[in-house]
């Protein structure tokens, strides 16, 4: 990977990379690949390597998993600069970003549950025999029904204790930033590379915060990348399409755009992306089976790091 290629949109002389796992399960081979790759790129380019714990889901994340992640990374020979950043300790930062979007009338409270959105999509398909649009993750797009509620009705429902989520008014946001791109140093699922046009509309009015989690992955990751001065985001190809949503939020919040590099995924024997539930591919279980760091490095195809 040549981090000097492409138009640089970040004003930072030192390259900064990061590895950002969620401490809601054990690291597997896919995580090992991404951590080792980011670490080597940072060291080879005299840059920084940061460890961030994306633990906004307090119900599923735990300090026990975090310590296991730290232990596995040290086993792999991965060290990091600065202290660990836990997203759960910075909710106020994400709230500040959300307040900016509220002030600009770019977000609104949505009271429809995921189940209601799914049932709306199913009814539409039954009645029309036409497909309901889905986001890149395969989730039915939100129909936007709450976008037209009056401010008085919104306030009344919130005061009554109804649960809601803050959604981005993507159409209004795109009217302000219609032609976004990013620099892709890797390759997308369809061979996309170089300057890639962003398509945030593929996500519809995506969620920025929930009643029980005061931020979302999309909002937290762009705020953190900016605050930590991340210049190069190197991550799995499964997050390629998320970059469109991230570019829109960066533009709305006036944040710099890192360079992106989406790498191959480590797949299981069934050809699917590895899951934390598949314990046989976890670093912990491989260590218990007697594998060395060198064995795992070779297993993920990074023999040059041995």
Secondary structure, DSSP 8 states (H G I E B T S, - for coil): --TT-S------SS-EEEE---SSS--BHHHHHHHHHHHHHHHHTT-EEEEEE----TTT--HHHHHHHHHHHHHTT---SS--EEGGG-HHHHHHHHHHHHHTT-EEEE---HHHHHHHHHHHHHHH-----B-TTS-B----GGGG--HHHHHHHHHTT---EEEE-HHHHHHHS-S-EEEESS--TT---EEEE--GGGG-S-EEEESSSSS-HHHHHHHHHHHTT--EEEEEGGGTTHHHHHHHHHHHHT----EEEEE---B-TTSSB--TT-GGGBHHHHHHTT--HHHHHHHTT-GGG-
